Amino acid sequence: MAKGGSSIDKLKDLWNSQVNDEQQWALNFNLLKATGLFTGAIFFMRNFGELMSI
C-alpha cells in the first residue's frame, strides 16, 4: 500500500513541475495549442471537406 502513495506523490510532483514552472508551462501550452489546432483541422475537414472540392 505504501508504494501506491509513492506513485501518487510522483504523479503530483510531475504535474507540479509541468504546470507551475513558467518555462515548462509555456512549452506545454504551445504544444496544447498546436494539438488543438491539428485536431480542429481534422474535424473540420472530415465534416466540411466536401464543400471545398470544385
NORVEN-V117917 format. One line per field, one symbol per residue. phi: phi as a letter, one per 40 degrees, with the letter a starting at -180 (. if undefined). psi: psi as a letter, one per 40 degrees, with the letter a starting at -180 (. if undefined). burial: b if it has 16 or more other ideal C-beta (glycine too) atoms within 10 Angstrom, else e. Layout:
phi: ???
psi: ???
burial: ???
This chain:
phi: .cccccccccccccdccccccccccccccccccccccccccccccccbcccccc
psi: dddddddddddddddddddehddddddddddddddddddddddddddeddeei.
burial: eeeeeeeeeeeeeeeeeeeeeeeeeeeeeeeeeeeeeeeeeeeeeeeeeeeeee
